[in-house]
């Protein structure tokens, strides 16, 4: 029996040693591709978040469909107010967003809901005269926003209120505000 064990050992020595199963060689052969895959996936995700667009979900034509609007957030209108309410369309504004290391821009077209004692025959010439000023204010305001500032219903409603306040303070500093609401006619982010 001792002769047989010696013979088996000499045959194994002549053929070379067999590698141990589950050793460092096997672990590294699996670990390197897995780590490479994780690094590449992370880099792809980072590049897509930095430079990619998210498709049609970023284009907002209206805040919401009519059946889901929260009527409680709108100012109440009585019969006298609805007769005096009129709408004025502003020119489109294109502004670069305040995004570091990325060039993103927003295109905005607004409609102003005007009322509170300003008649349409007097208001249209006044707003046409102040049109370049309104466009400048809107461009400055939008260029200070980030994508996150104008994403989602809550943020868009906040932007609408801020624009209305800015326009009312600029146009009617010491009187009753005449711009009741700002409505988005178009809002596209690129």
Secondary structure, DSSP 8 states (H G I E B T S, - for coil): -HHHHHHHHHHHHHH-----TT-HHHHHHHHHHHHHHHHHHHHHHHHHHHH---GGGG-BSSSS-GGG--GGGS----HHHHHH-EEEE---EEEE---TTS--EEEEEEEEEE-TT--HHHHHHHHHHTHHHHHHHHHHHHHT--TGGGSSHHHHHHHHHHHHHHHHHHH-TTS---EEEEEEEEEEE-
